[in-house]
Amino acid sequence: MLPPVETDEEWDAIVPDETVMRPAVEHLCARLGLAGAPLTRFPDGSQPVYAVGDEHVLKLFPGAAAQDGVTEGAVLSHLQGRLPVPTPRVRDAGPYDNGWRYVLMSRLPGENLARTWDLVPPSHRERLVTEVGETLAVLHSLDPEPLADVVGPGDWGAFLDRQGAGAVAQQRARGLPAPWLEQIPDFLASVPLPRAPHRSLLHTEVMQQHFLVDPDGWRLTGFFDFEPAMIGDRAYDFVGVGLFVTRGDPALLTRLTRAYGHTFEPSALLAYTLLHVYSNLPWYLRELGAPAEATLPALAEAWFGTS
């Protein structure tokens, strides 16, 4: 029912097109025993994701991202019932037509934390980041080896080398101005990152956007979107924490890391920010602002310093 999607051009032509996607989703739902269930496509996310009635979510992965579907299904199955905050339960997963894959999962209750954050009272923000810290502590304590054949990168040192080799080009492509670009090689060379860290299961995009919350009492009700999961240094997960959860607030980051049980050097977290697979420093600068001193060490303290 769905045509192959292996290139960016095919992705742009097919994935956003509901005249192509929806009949295939209806067909797949019928195959999964959910014929006739109401379908609502979520507006966010890189993959096509649909609410199927009130109880299920169906996430599809084109051939170009098929491995992400394998990762998501395996990681969610591994995590089932093991974190303090609920994660979706896998109901079914597997291949579809022409290289596509799917994961059918339970639908979690609550509202997206990113959309409700401005309404959260300060005392409840403190409790929410405490819950995030406690959740990450459990996630990183789990044995990731049962997932090692599915979740990469395998050799963390080689991953750092690859990302470091392309770090300047990646930020240049994002539009980072030259005064910042010129600092990247020396800054990365100055920060000692472990090449063979204790191996932890990483979400890699720990953002407000990937948590659900109950506004009646402001408690977390869900943690989702594990398709980009990796196994590596636990500090890598704190890139998203500092940028998209505590958002440069040292008091909130202090509370979160206290709940987590460990703090990280700001320079290490900014180094991982520059090495992150999806790093976009110009975007982060627009969102969080730059310090008066336009240097990477000052930026590290501004975004990842604690109080």
C-alpha positions, 0 to 999 in steps of 0.5 A: 500500500505504501511506495518505497521511501529511501531518499529525501526526495521520496520522503518529502513527497510521500510522508506528509501526503495524507492521500497516500498515507491514510489509506495505507494506515487504515489497511494496516490497522485492519490487518492489526484487528483495529479496522474502523478505529478513528485515526488522528495523525499527530502533528509533531515528530519526524515519523508519521504517527497516528492515534488509533482510537483512545488506546493505541498509537501507530508509528510508521517508519519508511525504509530510509528509517527502518532501523529506527523502527527496529530500535523503538520496538526493541527498546520499548519492549525492554523497558516495559514497566521498568521506569518510574514514569510509564513508557508505551507498551508494544502491542505489535511491531514488524515489517509492512510494505516496501521496506516500511516498518511499524510499531503499534503501542499503547497510548499514554495519558496526559498532555505534552509537557512542552506545550504546558510548561508555561502553565506549570507553577515553579514548585511543580516545575521543581518536582517535575525535573526531580521526576525526570532525574529519577527516571534517567537514573533508573534508565541508565542503571539498566543492563543494555547488553540485551539490546546490543545487537539492535542499538548502536553505536557499538564502539563509542570511541569510534562514534566520537571520532566520526562526530568530531570529524564532522562537527564544524561542517555540521554547524556550518551547514546549520548557519553557525557564524564563523567566530563560533565555528573557529572555536570548535576544534580547540574546544573539543580537543580540550575536553576529555571524553571517555572513549570506553565509558560505562555502557548505559542505555540512552534515550538521546533526546530527553526533551520536554516534548517527549514527556507527558504530564497530568495538569491536575497535580502536575505529575509525569504520566509518560516518557516516549519516542525511543527511536534514536536510542543509543548505548554509550556515555550517560552524559550524552543524555544530558545534552537534551536535559540542559537544552530542552528540560531545564533550558539553561536554568542552573537551579532546575538543573541542580535539582535534576542532577541531585535527583539523578545522583551525579553532576557533569562538567559543563564543558563535557556536556557542551562537547557532547552538544557539538558531537550530538547526532542532531546538533544544531547550535544556531537553533540552541542559541536562538532558543536559549541565548548566548552569554556576554562572553561569546566563547564556548567555555562561557556557553558551557557554563551558561547552559549546563552550569549548576547553582 
